Amino acid sequence: MIKFIKSMKPRHKDLISHVKENKLRLFSAMSLMIIVAATTSATAFLIKPVLDDIFFKKNIKMLTIIPIVIIFIYLLRGISSVGQAYLMNYVGEEVIRRLRNKLFDCIQDLPLSFFQKEKTGVLMSRITNDVNIVKAMVSTAVTGALRDCFTIIGLTCVIFFRDWQLAAIAFFVLPFALIPFVKYGRKVRTVSTGSQETMADLSSFLHETFAGRKVVKAFGMEDYEKKRFYKMTKYLFDLQQKAVVAKHMSSAIMEFLAGLGIAFIISYGGYRVIYGSSTPGTFFSFLAAVLMLYDPARKLSEFNNAIQEGMSAANRIYDIIETESDIVECENPINIDNQPHKIIFKDVFFQYDKANVLNNINLEVKEGEILGIVGMSGGGKSSLVNLIPRFYDVTKGGIFIDNINIKDISISSLRKQIAIVTQEPILFNETIINNIKYGKPDATFEQVVEAAKSAYAYDFIQKFPKKFDTNIGELGGLLSGGERQRLCIARALIKDSPVLVLDEATSSLDTEAESIVKKALENLMIGRTTFVIAHRLSTIQSADRIIVLVNGEIKEQGKHEELLKNCGEYKKLYDMQFKSD
């Protein structure tokens, strides 16, 4: 036992620690299980006096006592069964709640690089499907296994008490029953892992096809996606069929061995009764106990299958929980004030997946300065600004805010200083007011209204019947692109951060929507140190300074007019956009 505990992985010990937190309820449930097992054993034990004393000896006194005892036993068994089921389900649900919360916490704390490698559908499957499988293990399989183990112990005592010689023969088949128990248990875990991985892939596939439904329909690829889906469900079907065979083979073999044991008991026990070395009551009490014993023994095989599936799911869950973030906070982080900041890039290099993205970036952005960032796709523009809030860490060099290395600043304090508006407006399936307050949860209604007005969102909000209490649908699907972007700007405004990052915030809008959003952005940029990534050069012509990134290096920097005169990379980009026919 000690060797087994030492061989346990930390993840298994952690899972057990969650169970231990409910040890009082667990102990109470186990006590009730013992009562249930004792009443089951008592039922088999009472068969002897029922037959020998009542039917054969015709004892009137026992005819009065035994029915009362049976009523009491079954009443106690019913109450105990309900109690243990409630307590064990409570423990199971509580363990799963904690595990699900822990998993979600870990996923939320992991860096962006993790999400770029993992599929959204797979992560969703971990939190829903895999956790539910663990729930079945904890609240059902473990409960049943414990209850049946106690029942087996109680019934074993009964059969050895009634006839130890016959009991020894009955238990002769037990070692053979353990062989399929272990063999098919391992197979169940292997097949279960494949099924869970396929379910995760299926969730990811559904997420992608539903999110990209416009593209699917625009290209007429409905039949293609259906065939992909059919192929995945067929593979899942095959795996589940293998699981069914693996699960039921051990039960079937145990059933056969049980049949052999019972057949021998009837033959040998009947022989002893006929020749007077045993009474009918003793034999039928023994036989009833054996019959009742084989049922929980067979169920142990089923519970073992559920436990194997649960352990497989737990391993997949803990693979994520134990993933370490590469964005690590220092031991004594600094909290900085919410005020205008100067940001300095000093000899910054950045690699992603062993590919050079940024090379030797040296840049100083003053308080309140508006910096335009331009360049061809893949030049490193987004990577540059993503380093500021530590979505990624620099490979070499350092980034400083007011001469403090950002690695020395607490991550929460650092990110409070930065507001971001991206090209793709990300909103939540919530009310308008809650989406705006996402930037400042404790904001007053008056502050929300002011932010909406500054973002030129107030007027269209007032057109809705519920105004600020209007639910905008998944990803803001009930709004136009310009309206969604203005809500994102209002969210950034209410956060009131001194550093602002605009990542091609108007590139996906039409001319009319862009005009309104640009006005809102002008309000947002006032007094803030601003990084503007621009695809359309017209949006950054008034910037205090513009840098041109080419293959991760700053090739040029200056004002719009200066860069045009230089006839360099910026001039090439400008000519590509504004050259007339």
C-alpha positions as CSV (number, residue, x, y, z in Angstrom):
1,M,0.0,0.0,0.0
2,I,2.8,2.4,0.9
3,K,4.6,1.5,-2.4
4,F,1.3,2.2,-4.3
5,I,1.0,5.7,-2.6
6,K,4.6,6.5,-3.4
7,S,4.1,5.6,-7.1
8,M,1.1,7.9,-7.4
9,K,1.6,11.0,-9.6
10,P,1.1,14.5,-8.1
11,R,-2.0,14.9,-10.3
12,H,-3.6,11.8,-8.7
13,K,-2.7,13.1,-5.2
14,D,-4.2,16.5,-6.0
15,L,-7.4,14.8,-7.2
16,I,-7.5,12.8,-3.9
17,S,-6.9,16.0,-1.9
18,H,-10.1,17.5,-3.3
19,V,-11.9,14.4,-2.0
20,K,-10.3,14.7,1.4
21,E,-11.7,18.2,1.8
22,N,-15.1,16.5,2.2
23,K,-13.8,13.8,4.5
24,L,-16.5,14.2,7.1
25,R,-19.3,13.7,4.5
26,L,-17.2,10.9,3.0
27,F,-16.8,9.2,6.4
28,S,-20.6,9.5,7.0
29,A,-21.4,8.1,3.6
30,M,-19.0,5.2,4.2
31,S,-20.7,4.5,7.5
32,L,-24.1,4.4,5.8
33,M,-22.6,2.1,3.1
34,I,-21.5,-0.3,5.9
35,I,-25.0,-0.3,7.2
36,V,-26.4,-1.0,3.7
37,A,-23.9,-3.9,3.3
38,A,-24.7,-5.2,6.8
39,T,-28.5,-5.2,6.0
40,T,-27.8,-7.0,2.7
41,S,-25.7,-9.6,4.5
42,A,-28.4,-9.9,7.2
43,T,-31.0,-10.7,4.6
44,A,-29.0,-13.7,3.5
45,F,-28.2,-14.7,7.1
46,L,-32.0,-14.8,8.0
47,I,-32.8,-17.3,5.3
48,K,-31.6,-20.2,7.6
49,P,-33.9,-19.4,10.5
50,V,-36.8,-18.7,8.1
51,L,-36.4,-22.2,6.6
52,D,-35.2,-24.2,9.6
53,D,-37.1,-22.6,12.4
54,I,-40.4,-21.5,10.7
55,F,-41.0,-24.0,7.9
56,F,-39.3,-27.1,9.2
57,K,-39.6,-26.7,13.0
58,K,-42.8,-24.7,12.8
59,N,-41.6,-22.3,15.6
60,I,-44.5,-19.7,16.2
61,K,-42.3,-17.4,18.2
62,M,-39.8,-17.1,15.3
63,L,-42.7,-16.5,13.0
64,T,-43.5,-13.4,15.0
65,I,-40.0,-12.1,15.5
66,I,-38.4,-12.6,12.0
67,P,-40.9,-10.5,10.0
68,I,-40.5,-7.6,12.4
69,V,-36.7,-7.9,12.1
70,I,-37.0,-8.0,8.2
71,I,-39.2,-4.9,8.2
72,F,-36.6,-3.1,10.4
73,I,-33.7,-4.2,8.2
74,Y,-35.3,-3.0,5.0
75,L,-36.3,0.3,6.6
76,L,-32.8,0.9,7.8
77,R,-31.4,-0.2,4.4
78,G,-33.7,2.3,2.6
79,I,-32.8,5.2,4.8
80,S,-29.1,4.4,4.7
81,S,-29.2,4.0,0.9
82,V,-30.7,7.5,0.4
83,G,-28.3,9.1,2.9
84,Q,-25.2,7.6,1.4
85,A,-26.3,8.4,-2.2
86,Y,-26.9,12.0,-1.2
87,L,-23.6,12.4,0.6
88,M,-21.5,10.7,-2.1
89,N,-23.2,12.7,-4.8
90,Y,-22.5,15.9,-2.8
91,V,-18.8,14.9,-2.5
92,G,-18.6,14.0,-6.2
93,E,-20.3,17.2,-7.4
94,E,-18.2,19.3,-5.1
95,V,-15.0,17.7,-6.3
96,I,-16.0,18.3,-9.9
97,R,-17.0,21.9,-9.2
98,R,-13.6,22.5,-7.7
99,L,-11.8,20.7,-10.5
100,R,-13.8,22.5,-13.2
101,N,-13.0,25.9,-11.6
102,K,-9.4,25.0,-11.2
103,L,-9.2,24.0,-14.9
104,F,-10.9,27.2,-16.0
105,D,-8.6,29.3,-13.7
106,C,-5.5,27.6,-15.2
107,I,-6.7,28.1,-18.8
108,Q,-7.4,31.8,-18.1
109,D,-3.9,32.3,-16.7
110,L,-2.1,30.7,-19.6
111,P,-0.4,33.0,-22.1
112,L,-1.7,33.8,-25.7
113,S,0.9,31.4,-27.1
114,F,-0.9,28.5,-25.5
115,F,-4.2,29.4,-27.2
116,Q,-2.5,29.7,-30.5
117,K,-1.4,26.1,-30.2
118,E,-4.5,24.6,-28.7
119,K,-7.9,24.4,-30.4
120,T,-10.8,26.2,-28.8
121,G,-13.1,23.2,-29.2
122,V,-10.5,21.0,-27.5
123,L,-10.4,23.3,-24.4
124,M,-14.2,23.4,-24.3
125,S,-14.3,19.6,-24.4
126,R,-11.9,19.4,-21.4
127,I,-14.2,21.6,-19.3
128,T,-17.4,19.9,-20.3
129,N,-17.0,16.4,-21.6
130,D,-13.8,15.3,-19.7
131,V,-14.9,16.8,-16.4
132,N,-18.3,15.0,-16.7
133,I,-16.5,11.7,-17.2
134,V,-14.4,12.3,-14.0
135,K,-17.7,13.2,-12.3
136,A,-19.1,9.8,-13.3
137,M,-16.0,8.2,-11.8
138,V,-16.1,10.1,-8.5
139,S,-19.8,10.3,-7.8
140,T,-21.0,7.0,-9.3
141,A,-18.2,4.5,-9.9
142,V,-16.3,5.2,-6.6
143,T,-19.6,5.2,-4.6
144,G,-20.7,1.9,-6.2
145,A,-17.3,0.3,-5.8
146,L,-17.1,1.2,-2.1
147,R,-20.7,0.1,-1.4
148,D,-20.1,-3.2,-3.2
149,C,-16.8,-3.8,-1.5
150,F,-18.5,-3.5,1.9
151,T,-21.3,-5.8,0.7
152,I,-18.8,-8.4,-0.5
153,I,-17.0,-8.3,2.8
154,G,-20.3,-8.7,4.7
155,L,-21.6,-11.6,2.5
156,T,-18.2,-13.3,2.6
157,C,-18.5,-13.4,6.4
158,V,-21.9,-14.9,6.1
159,I,-20.9,-17.7,3.8
160,F,-17.8,-18.6,5.8
161,F,-19.9,-18.6,9.0
162,R,-22.4,-20.9,7.4
163,D,-20.0,-23.4,5.7
164,W,-16.3,-22.5,5.6
165,Q,-15.4,-25.6,3.5
166,L,-18.0,-24.8,0.8
167,A,-17.0,-21.1,1.0
168,A,-13.4,-22.0,0.2
169,I,-14.5,-23.9,-2.9
170,A,-16.7,-21.0,-4.0
171,F,-13.8,-18.6,-3.7
172,F,-11.5,-20.9,-5.8
173,V,-12.7,-19.1,-9.0
174,L,-11.9,-15.6,-7.7
175,P,-8.2,-15.4,-8.9
176,F,-9.4,-16.4,-12.4
177,A,-12.0,-13.6,-12.4
178,L,-9.2,-11.0,-11.7
179,I,-7.4,-11.7,-15.0
180,P,-10.1,-10.2,-17.3
181,F,-10.7,-7.5,-14.7
182,V,-7.2,-6.2,-15.1
183,K,-6.7,-7.0,-18.8
184,Y,-9.9,-5.4,-20.1
185,G,-9.6,-2.5,-17.6
186,R,-6.4,-1.4,-19.3
187,K,-8.0,-1.7,-22.7
188,V,-10.9,0.4,-21.6
189,R,-8.6,3.2,-20.6
190,T,-6.8,3.1,-23.9
191,V,-10.0,3.2,-26.0
192,S,-11.5,5.8,-23.7
193,T,-8.5,8.1,-24.3
194,G,-9.1,7.8,-28.0
195,S,-12.8,8.5,-27.7
196,Q,-12.2,11.6,-25.5
197,E,-9.6,12.9,-28.0
198,T,-12.0,12.3,-30.9
199,M,-14.8,14.1,-28.9
200,A,-12.4,17.0,-28.4
201,D,-11.6,17.1,-32.1
202,L,-15.3,17.0,-32.9
203,S,-16.0,19.9,-30.6
204,S,-13.2,21.9,-32.3
205,F,-14.6,21.0,-35.7
206,L,-18.1,22.2,-34.7
207,H,-16.8,25.4,-33.3
208,E,-14.9,26.2,-36.5
209,T,-17.7,25.3,-38.9
210,F,-20.3,27.2,-36.9
211,A,-18.1,30.3,-36.5
212,G,-17.2,30.1,-40.3
213,R,-20.7,29.4,-41.5
214,K,-20.7,32.4,-43.9
215,V,-17.5,31.1,-45.6
216,V,-18.9,27.6,-45.8
217,K,-22.1,28.8,-47.5
218,A,-20.3,31.4,-49.7
219,F,-18.1,28.7,-51.2
220,G,-20.9,26.1,-51.3
221,M,-18.9,23.7,-49.1
222,E,-21.9,22.3,-47.1
223,D,-21.5,18.8,-48.6
224,Y,-17.8,18.8,-48.0
225,E,-18.2,19.8,-44.3
226,K,-20.9,17.1,-43.9
227,K,-18.5,14.4,-45.2
228,R,-15.8,15.6,-42.8
229,F,-18.3,15.4,-40.0
230,Y,-19.6,11.9,-41.0
231,K,-16.0,10.7,-41.1
232,M,-15.3,11.9,-37.6
233,T,-18.6,10.4,-36.2
234,K,-17.8,7.1,-37.9
235,Y,-14.4,7.0,-36.2
236,L,-16.0,7.9,-32.9
237,F,-18.6,5.1,-33.4
238,D,-15.9,2.5,-34.1
239,L,-14.0,3.5,-30.9
240,Q,-17.2,3.4,-28.8
241,Q,-18.0,-0.1,-30.2
242,K,-14.5,-1.2,-29.1
243,A,-15.2,0.3,-25.7
244,V,-18.5,-1.6,-25.4
245,V,-16.7,-4.9,-26.2
246,A,-13.9,-4.2,-23.7
247,K,-16.3,-3.2,-21.0
248,H,-18.6,-6.2,-21.3
249,M,-16.0,-8.9,-21.9
250,S,-14.8,-8.8,-18.3
251,S,-18.4,-8.9,-17.1
252,A,-19.2,-11.8,-19.4
253,I,-16.2,-13.9,-18.3
254,M,-17.0,-13.2,-14.6
255,E,-20.6,-14.2,-15.2
256,F,-19.4,-17.5,-16.7
257,L,-17.0,-18.2,-13.8
258,A,-19.8,-17.3,-11.4
259,G,-22.0,-19.8,-13.1
260,L,-19.4,-22.5,-12.8
261,G,-19.0,-21.7,-9.1
262,I,-22.8,-21.8,-8.4
263,A,-23.2,-25.0,-10.3
264,F,-20.6,-26.7,-8.2
265,I,-22.1,-25.3,-5.0
266,I,-25.5,-26.6,-5.9
267,S,-24.0,-30.0,-6.7
268,Y,-21.8,-30.4,-3.7
269,G,-24.1,-28.5,-1.2
270,G,-27.1,-30.5,-2.4
271,Y,-25.2,-33.7,-1.9
272,R,-24.4,-32.7,1.7
273,V,-28.0,-31.8,2.5
274,I,-29.3,-35.1,1.0
275,Y,-26.8,-37.1,3.2
276,G,-27.6,-35.1,6.3
277,S,-24.3,-33.3,6.9
278,S,-26.0,-29.9,6.3
279,T,-29.5,-28.5,6.8
280,P,-31.6,-27.0,4.0
281,G,-31.7,-23.7,5.8
282,T,-27.9,-23.6,6.0
283,F,-27.5,-24.5,2.3
284,F,-30.1,-22.0,1.1
285,S,-28.7,-19.3,3.3
286,F,-25.3,-20.0,1.9
287,L,-26.5,-20.2,-1.7
288,A,-28.4,-16.9,-1.3
289,A,-25.3,-15.2,0.1
290,V,-23.2,-16.5,-2.8
291,L,-25.8,-15.4,-5.4
292,M,-25.9,-12.0,-3.7
293,L,-22.1,-11.9,-3.6
294,Y,-21.5,-12.5,-7.3
295,D,-23.7,-9.5,-8.3
296,P,-21.6,-6.8,-6.6
297,A,-18.4,-8.7,-7.7
298,R,-19.6,-8.4,-11.3
299,K,-20.5,-4.8,-10.8
300,L,-17.0,-4.1,-9.6
301,S,-15.9,-4.9,-13.1
302,E,-18.3,-2.2,-14.5
303,F,-17.2,0.3,-11.9
304,N,-13.5,-0.5,-12.8
305,N,-14.3,0.4,-16.4
306,A,-15.9,3.8,-15.3
307,I,-12.8,4.4,-13.1
308,Q,-10.5,3.7,-16.0
309,E,-12.4,6.1,-18.2
310,G,-12.3,8.7,-15.4
311,M,-8.6,8.4,-14.9
312,S,-8.0,8.8,-18.6
313,A,-10.1,12.0,-18.5
314,A,-8.4,13.2,-15.4
315,N,-5.0,12.8,-17.1
316,R,-6.2,14.9,-20.0
317,I,-7.5,17.6,-17.6
318,Y,-4.3,17.7,-15.6
319,D,-2.2,17.9,-18.8
320,I,-3.6,21.4,-19.0
321,I,-3.6,22.2,-15.3
322,E,0.0,21.3,-15.0
323,T,1.0,23.4,-18.1
324,E,3.4,26.1,-16.9
325,S,3.0,29.6,-18.2
326,D,6.1,31.1,-19.9
327,I,4.9,34.5,-18.6
328,V,6.3,34.4,-15.0
329,E,5.9,37.2,-12.5
330,C,8.9,38.2,-10.4
331,E,8.9,37.5,-6.6
332,N,8.4,41.1,-5.5
333,P,6.6,42.8,-8.4
334,I,6.2,46.6,-8.5
335,N,2.8,48.3,-8.8
336,I,2.9,51.5,-10.9
337,D,0.5,54.5,-10.9
338,N,-2.1,55.2,-13.5
339,Q,-0.4,58.2,-15.1
340,P,1.1,59.1,-18.5
341,H,4.0,56.8,-19.3
342,K,7.2,56.8,-21.4
343,I,7.8,53.4,-23.1
344,I,11.3,52.3,-24.2
345,F,12.3,49.3,-26.3
346,K,16.0,48.6,-25.7
347,D,17.8,46.0,-27.9
348,V,14.7,43.9,-28.2
349,F,14.7,40.6,-30.0
350,F,11.7,38.3,-30.2
351,Q,11.4,34.7,-31.5
352,Y,8.3,32.7,-31.9
353,D,8.5,29.0,-32.7
354,K,12.2,29.4,-33.3
355,A,11.5,32.0,-36.0
356,N,12.9,35.5,-35.7
357,V,10.0,38.0,-35.5
358,L,11.7,41.2,-34.2
359,N,15.4,42.1,-34.4
360,N,17.3,44.7,-32.5
361,I,14.4,47.1,-31.8
362,N,15.4,50.3,-30.2
363,L,12.6,52.7,-29.7
364,E,11.5,55.4,-27.2
365,V,7.9,56.6,-27.2
366,K,7.3,59.7,-25.0
367,E,4.3,60.4,-22.7
368,G,1.3,61.3,-24.8
369,E,3.0,60.6,-28.1
370,I,1.1,59.0,-31.0
371,L,3.3,56.4,-32.8
372,G,2.1,55.0,-36.1
373,I,3.4,51.5,-37.0
374,V,3.3,50.4,-40.6
375,G,4.8,47.7,-42.8
376,M,3.9,44.7,-44.9
377,S,2.0,41.7,-43.4
378,G,4.3,39.5,-41.3
379,G,6.7,42.4,-40.6
380,G,6.2,42.2,-36.8
381,K,3.8,45.0,-36.1
382,S,1.4,43.1,-33.9
383,S,4.2,41.3,-32.2
384,L,5.8,44.6,-31.2
385,V,2.7,45.9,-29.4
386,N,1.9,42.5,-27.9
387,L,5.2,42.6,-26.0
388,I,4.1,45.7,-24.0
389,P,1.3,44.0,-22.0
390,R,3.5,40.8,-21.8
391,F,1.2,38.7,-23.9
392,Y,4.6,37.4,-24.9
393,D,8.0,38.0,-23.4
394,V,11.0,39.3,-25.3
395,T,13.7,36.8,-26.2
396,K,16.5,39.3,-25.6
397,G,16.7,42.9,-24.5
398,G,14.1,44.7,-22.4
399,I,11.0,46.9,-22.5
400,F,10.8,49.7,-19.9
401,I,7.9,51.8,-18.6
402,D,9.3,55.0,-17.0
403,N,12.7,53.3,-16.7
404,I,11.2,50.2,-15.0
405,N,11.6,46.9,-16.7
406,I,8.1,45.5,-17.4
407,K,9.2,42.1,-16.0
408,D,9.6,43.8,-12.6
409,I,6.0,45.2,-12.7
410,S,3.1,43.0,-11.5
411,I,1.2,41.7,-14.5
412,S,-2.1,43.0,-13.3
413,S,-0.7,46.5,-12.6
414,L,1.0,46.5,-16.0
415,R,-2.2,45.6,-17.9
416,K,-4.2,48.2,-16.1
417,Q,-2.1,50.8,-17.8
418,I,-3.0,49.5,-21.3
419,A,-6.2,49.6,-23.3
420,I,-6.5,47.7,-26.6
421,V,-8.8,48.1,-29.6
422,T,-8.3,45.4,-32.2
423,Q,-9.2,45.0,-35.8
424,E,-11.8,42.4,-35.0
425,P,-14.1,43.8,-32.3
426,I,-14.6,41.2,-29.6
427,L,-17.8,41.6,-27.6
428,F,-19.7,39.2,-25.3
429,N,-23.2,37.8,-25.4
430,E,-24.2,40.3,-22.8
431,T,-26.0,43.7,-22.5
432,I,-24.5,46.8,-23.9
433,I,-23.9,48.3,-20.5
434,N,-22.0,45.2,-19.3
435,N,-19.9,45.1,-22.4
436,I,-18.9,48.7,-21.9
437,K,-18.3,48.2,-18.1
438,Y,-16.0,45.3,-19.0
439,G,-13.2,47.8,-19.0
440,K,-14.2,49.0,-15.5
441,P,-16.7,46.8,-13.6
442,D,-17.4,49.3,-10.9
443,A,-18.2,52.2,-13.3
444,T,-21.4,54.2,-12.6
445,F,-24.2,54.5,-15.2
446,E,-23.2,58.1,-15.8
447,Q,-19.6,57.1,-16.6
448,V,-21.0,54.5,-19.1
449,V,-23.2,57.1,-20.8
450,E,-20.2,59.5,-21.0
451,A,-18.0,56.8,-22.5
452,A,-20.7,55.9,-25.0
453,K,-21.1,59.5,-26.1
454,S,-17.4,60.0,-26.5
455,A,-17.3,56.8,-28.6
456,Y,-20.2,58.1,-30.8
457,A,-22.2,55.0,-29.7
458,Y,-24.9,56.8,-27.6
459,D,-27.2,57.6,-30.5
460,F,-27.5,54.1,-31.9
461,I,-27.9,52.7,-28.4
462,Q,-30.9,54.9,-27.8
463,K,-32.6,53.4,-30.8
464,F,-32.9,50.0,-29.1
465,P,-36.1,49.5,-27.0
466,K,-34.1,48.4,-24.0
467,K,-31.3,50.9,-24.7
468,F,-28.2,50.0,-22.6
469,D,-29.9,46.8,-21.3
470,T,-30.1,45.4,-24.9
471,N,-28.4,42.0,-25.3
472,I,-26.2,42.2,-28.4
473,G,-25.9,38.4,-29.1
474,E,-22.9,36.2,-29.6
475,L,-19.8,38.3,-30.4
476,G,-22.1,41.3,-30.8
477,G,-23.8,39.7,-33.8
478,L,-26.9,41.9,-33.6
479,L,-24.8,45.0,-34.3
480,S,-23.0,46.3,-37.4
481,G,-19.2,46.3,-37.7
482,G,-19.0,50.0,-36.9
483,E,-21.4,49.8,-34.0
484,R,-19.4,46.9,-32.5
485,Q,-16.1,48.8,-32.9
486,R,-17.6,51.9,-31.2
487,L,-18.6,49.8,-28.2
488,C,-15.1,48.5,-28.0
489,I,-13.8,52.1,-28.0
490,A,-16.3,53.0,-25.3
491,R,-15.0,50.0,-23.3
492,A,-11.4,51.3,-23.7
493,L,-12.5,54.8,-22.8
494,I,-14.1,53.8,-19.6
495,K,-11.0,51.8,-18.6
496,D,-9.1,55.2,-18.8
497,S,-5.6,53.6,-19.3
498,P,-2.7,55.9,-20.0
499,V,-1.3,53.6,-22.8
500,L,-3.4,52.8,-25.8
501,V,-2.9,50.2,-28.5
502,L,-4.9,50.4,-31.7
503,D,-4.3,47.3,-33.8
504,E,-5.8,48.2,-37.3
505,A,-8.9,49.3,-35.5
506,T,-10.6,50.7,-38.7
507,S,-9.3,48.4,-41.4
508,S,-12.4,46.2,-41.6
509,L,-14.9,49.1,-41.8
510,D,-16.6,50.8,-44.7
511,T,-15.9,54.5,-45.4
512,E,-18.9,55.8,-43.5
513,A,-18.3,53.7,-40.4
514,E,-14.6,54.4,-40.5
515,S,-15.3,58.2,-40.5
516,I,-17.4,57.9,-37.3
517,V,-15.0,55.4,-35.6
518,K,-12.0,57.7,-36.4
519,K,-13.8,60.5,-34.5
520,A,-14.3,58.2,-31.6
521,L,-10.6,57.2,-31.7
522,E,-9.5,60.8,-31.7
523,N,-11.4,61.2,-28.4
524,L,-9.8,58.0,-27.1
525,M,-6.2,59.0,-28.0
526,I,-6.2,62.4,-26.2
527,G,-3.5,62.5,-23.6
528,R,-2.5,58.9,-24.0
529,T,0.7,57.2,-25.2
530,T,-0.7,55.6,-28.3
531,F,0.6,52.8,-30.6
532,V,-1.4,52.8,-33.9
533,I,-0.9,49.8,-36.2
534,A,-2.3,50.9,-39.5
535,H,-3.0,49.2,-42.8
536,R,-4.5,52.3,-44.3
537,L,-1.8,55.0,-44.2
538,S,-4.5,57.7,-44.2
539,T,-5.3,56.8,-40.6
540,I,-1.8,57.7,-39.3
541,Q,-0.8,60.7,-41.4
542,S,-1.3,63.0,-38.4
543,A,0.7,60.8,-36.0
544,D,3.6,62.4,-34.1
545,R,5.9,59.8,-35.5
546,I,5.7,56.8,-37.8
547,I,8.0,53.8,-37.9
548,V,8.2,51.3,-40.8
549,L,8.8,47.7,-39.8
550,V,10.4,45.4,-42.5
551,N,11.2,41.8,-41.5
552,G,11.1,42.6,-37.8
553,E,13.4,45.6,-38.1
554,I,12.8,49.4,-37.9
555,K,13.9,50.6,-41.4
556,E,12.6,54.1,-41.2
557,Q,11.0,56.6,-38.7
558,G,9.7,60.1,-38.9
559,K,6.7,62.2,-39.7
560,H,4.5,61.5,-42.7
561,E,5.9,64.2,-44.9
562,E,9.5,63.4,-44.0
563,L,9.1,59.7,-44.9
564,L,7.6,60.6,-48.2
565,K,10.6,62.8,-49.1
566,N,13.0,60.0,-48.2
567,C,11.6,57.8,-51.0
568,G,12.1,54.7,-48.9
569,E,9.9,51.8,-47.7
570,Y,7.2,54.2,-46.5
571,K,7.0,55.8,-49.9
572,K,6.6,52.4,-51.5
573,L,3.7,51.6,-49.2
574,Y,2.2,54.9,-49.9
575,D,2.4,54.6,-53.7
576,M,0.9,51.1,-53.5
577,Q,-2.2,52.5,-51.8
578,F,-2.6,55.8,-53.5
579,K,-1.3,55.3,-57.0
580,S,-3.9,56.4,-59.5
581,D,-4.7,54.5,-62.8
